[in-house]
Amino acid sequence: MKQSPSTGGRGRGGNKSSAKRRPSGKPTAPHKGRKPASRGKKPTSTPPSNGPIRLNRYLALSGVCTRREADVLIETGAVKVNGEVVTTMGYKVNAADSVNVGGTTIKPEKKRYILLNKPKGFSATSEDPRGRRTVMDLVRNKYREGVFPVGKMEREATGLLLMTNDVTVAERLGHPRHAVRQIYQITLGERISGTHIEKMLEGFVLDEGFVKATEVSVLDEDRRQVGLEFHSNRSRIARRLFEHFGYRVLKVDRVVLGHLTKKDLPRGHFRELTESELNLLWMSL
């Protein structure tokens, strides 16, 4: 389906004035790109059980470190199980075992998976070097577990952000292979060009990395409200995609993250994932 061209865009590659125009009326239907290439079969995962688990995973679940860092601790003899030093990779422990790291006995925390509808003006980080507000200020008094934001989201953007204390989930969601589906509603300062939409769907190299939209939709007759769907973990990519073509991006709002939506979640509010949502999350990793 063709997009109606625009003469108001500031970016490169605008349409010729002689191009045919769609009659004014309802906003144009979404452009759909080619089906993304298969990333290979994804591993099936389930939430941790109460049975024996590998020692490195036990340390990661406790929030002590990542699994890779846990392997180093185990290899160097810094970990004791029931009073005995363990250096064997793949060693498994039970919930009743006493695990000690550097003289401190540890226990896995209750895992929290929190969906936040982030307001504008909050950094999506655990700490801000300039002392500005972060998303931690919104949840700090609710959970004693050390939750932290997952993925990258610019300070001025709004919308869905996942927070957890599960290091394994955070690592997998941050890996390029597990780039989850994201849908943004973008507000532009200029009318978007149909030519630029086609280029976004075809894909191009941006900052030494290839980027490609899955779907682009014009949401209003003024052509300044745009829906954008893609799979990427790169920082500020939604904004940079439009700025590449010279548009002023006035607002970035993430309305869908994977299978999660903002339904019944007002701005600045948060909630824990339901059991079914958590199962879907694990299946996607």
C-alpha positions in Angstrom: 0.0 0.0 0.0 1.4 3.4 -1.0 1.8 6.2 1.5 0.7 9.7 0.6 3.8 11.8 0.0 4.6 14.9 2.0 6.0 18.3 1.2 6.5 19.4 4.7 9.4 17.1 5.8 12.7 18.6 6.4 14.8 15.5 5.8 16.6 14.3 2.8 14.9 12.3 0.1 11.5 14.1 0.0 8.9 13.3 -2.7 8.6 15.1 -5.9 5.8 17.6 -6.2 4.4 15.8 -9.2 3.8 12.6 -7.3 0.2 11.5 -6.9 -1.5 12.2 -3.6 -4.0 10.1 -1.7 -7.3 12.0 -1.2 -7.6 13.6 2.2 -9.6 11.7 4.8 -8.7 8.9 7.1 -5.1 8.3 8.2 -3.2 6.0 5.9 -3.0 2.3 6.8 0.2 0.9 8.2 3.1 0.0 6.0 4.4 -3.5 6.7 7.9 -4.6 6.1 9.1 -8.0 5.2 8.9 -10.7 7.8 12.0 -10.5 9.9 14.6 -13.2 9.2 14.6 -16.1 11.6 17.0 -15.6 14.5 17.3 -19.3 15.0 15.4 -21.6 17.4 15.1 -19.9 20.8 15.7 -22.0 23.9 12.7 -22.9 25.9 12.9 -21.6 29.5 10.8 -21.9 32.6 11.0 -20.0 35.8 13.4 -21.4 38.4 12.1 -24.4 40.3 12.8 -25.4 43.9 15.0 -28.3 42.9 18.8 -28.5 42.6 20.3 -25.7 40.5 23.8 -24.9 39.3 25.9 -23.0 41.8 26.7 -20.2 39.4 23.0 -19.7 38.8 22.3 -19.7 42.5 24.8 -16.9 42.9 23.2 -14.9 40.1 19.7 -15.4 41.5 21.0 -14.0 44.8 22.0 -10.8 43.1 25.7 -11.3 44.0 26.9 -11.2 40.4 26.3 -12.5 36.9 26.7 -16.1 36.0 30.0 -15.4 34.2 31.3 -13.6 37.3 30.1 -16.5 39.4 32.2 -18.9 37.4 35.3 -16.8 38.2 34.4 -16.8 42.0 33.9 -20.6 41.9 37.2 -21.2 40.0 39.2 -19.1 42.5 37.8 -20.9 45.5 35.8 -18.0 46.9 32.6 -20.0 47.3 31.8 -22.5 50.0 28.9 -24.9 50.2 28.1 -26.3 53.6 31.5 -25.2 54.8 33.5 -26.8 52.0 35.2 -24.9 49.2 33.7 -25.8 45.8 35.6 -25.2 42.6 33.7 -27.7 40.3 31.9 -26.1 37.4 28.3 -27.4 37.2 28.1 -28.2 40.9 24.4 -28.1 42.0 22.9 -26.9 45.3 19.6 -27.2 47.0 17.5 -24.7 48.9 18.6 -26.2 52.2 22.4 -25.8 51.4 24.4 -23.1 53.1 26.3 -21.0 50.4 29.0 -18.6 51.5 30.8 -16.1 49.3 33.8 -14.2 50.7 32.7 -14.9 54.3 29.1 -13.9 53.8 26.2 -16.4 53.7 23.8 -15.7 50.9 20.3 -16.7 49.9 18.4 -16.0 46.7 16.0 -13.1 46.9 12.4 -13.4 45.9 12.3 -12.6 42.2 10.4 -9.5 41.2 9.2 -8.6 37.7 7.7 -5.2 37.5 6.1 -3.3 34.6 6.4 0.5 34.9 4.7 3.1 32.8 7.6 5.6 32.9 6.9 9.3 33.1 9.0 11.9 31.3 12.0 13.2 33.1 13.1 10.0 34.9 16.4 8.3 34.0 16.0 4.6 33.2 19.0 3.8 35.4 19.7 2.7 38.9 21.6 5.9 39.5 22.1 9.2 37.7 25.6 10.8 37.8 24.1 14.2 37.8 21.7 13.5 40.7 18.5 13.6 38.6 15.5 11.6 39.3 15.5 7.9 38.2 12.9 5.2 37.9 14.2 3.8 41.2 12.6 6.8 43.0 9.2 5.5 41.8 9.6 2.0 43.3 12.2 2.3 46.0 9.8 2.3 49.0 7.7 -0.6 47.6 10.2 -3.4 47.2 13.1 -4.4 49.5 14.6 -6.5 46.8 17.3 -4.8 44.7 15.3 -4.3 41.5 16.8 -2.4 38.6 15.6 -1.3 35.1 16.1 -3.7 32.1 17.2 -2.4 28.8 17.8 1.2 27.5 15.3 4.0 27.5 16.0 7.7 27.2 15.2 10.1 30.0 12.7 12.1 28.1 10.9 9.1 26.7 7.7 7.7 28.3 6.1 4.3 28.3 6.8 0.7 29.3 9.9 -0.3 31.1 10.6 -3.7 32.8 12.3 -3.8 36.2 13.6 -6.9 37.9 16.2 -8.3 40.3 16.6 -11.4 38.0 20.1 -11.1 36.5 19.5 -13.9 34.1 16.4 -12.3 32.6 18.1 -8.9 32.4 21.1 -10.5 30.6 19.0 -12.3 28.0 16.7 -9.4 27.3 19.8 -7.3 26.7 21.3 -9.7 24.3 20.8 -8.8 20.5 19.5 -12.3 19.8 16.6 -11.7 22.2 15.6 -8.2 21.0 11.9 -8.1 21.8 9.1 -6.5 19.9 8.6 -2.8 20.6 5.9 -0.4 19.5 6.3 3.3 19.9 4.0 6.3 19.3 6.2 9.1 17.9 5.2 12.7 17.7 7.1 14.7 15.0 7.5 18.4 14.4 7.0 17.9 10.7 4.8 15.8 8.4 6.4 12.5 7.7 7.3 11.6 4.1 6.2 8.4 2.5 9.6 8.0 0.9 11.2 8.0 4.4 8.7 5.4 5.6 9.7 3.1 2.7 13.4 3.6 3.6 12.7 2.7 7.2 11.0 -0.5 6.1 13.8 -1.4 3.7 16.4 -0.8 6.4 19.7 1.1 6.3 23.0 1.4 8.3 22.7 3.8 11.2 25.8 4.5 13.3 27.6 1.4 11.9 24.7 -0.8 12.6 21.8 -2.0 10.4 18.3 -0.9 11.5 15.0 -1.9 10.0 11.4 -1.1 11.0 8.9 -4.0 11.0 5.9 -1.7 10.6 5.3 2.1 10.3 1.8 3.6 10.6 0.7 7.2 10.1 -1.8 7.8 12.9 -3.4 11.1 12.1 -4.3 13.2 9.0 -1.6 15.8 9.9 1.0 13.0 9.4 2.9 14.0 12.6 1.8 11.1 14.8 3.6 7.9 13.7 3.4 4.3 15.0 6.7 2.5 14.8 7.3 -1.2 15.4 10.8 -2.9 15.4 13.0 -5.3 17.2 16.2 -3.7 18.6 18.0 -3.2 21.9 20.0 -0.2 20.7 20.0 3.0 22.7 17.6 5.8 21.6 17.0 4.0 18.4 13.3 5.1 18.0 14.4 8.8 18.2 17.5 8.3 16.1 15.6 6.6 13.3 13.6 9.7 12.6 16.4 12.2 13.4 18.4 10.5 10.7 16.0 11.9 8.1 16.0 15.4 9.7 12.8 15.2 11.7 12.3 16.9 15.1 11.1 14.3 17.5 8.8 15.9 20.1 7.7 12.8 21.9 8.6 9.1 22.2 6.2 6.8 24.0 6.7 3.0 24.2 3.2 1.5 24.2 4.1 -2.2 23.7 7.0 -4.2 25.0 7.1 -7.8 23.9 3.6 -9.1 24.8 3.1 -6.3 27.5 0.9 -3.3 27.0 -0.1 -0.1 28.9 -3.7 -1.3 29.5 -4.9 -0.2 32.9 -1.5 1.2 33.8 -1.5 5.0 34.1 1.6 7.0 33.7 3.9 6.8 36.7 2.3 3.6 38.0 3.7 0.1 38.1 2.6 -3.4 38.8 4.1 -6.9 39.0 3.7 -9.3 36.0 1.0 -11.9 36.2 1.9 -15.6 36.2 0.8 -15.9 32.5 2.8 -12.8 31.5 5.9 -14.2 33.3 5.5 -17.5 31.5 5.3 -15.7 28.2 8.4 -13.7 29.1 10.4 -16.9 29.9 9.2 -18.6 26.7 10.5 -15.6 24.6 14.1 -16.0 26.0 
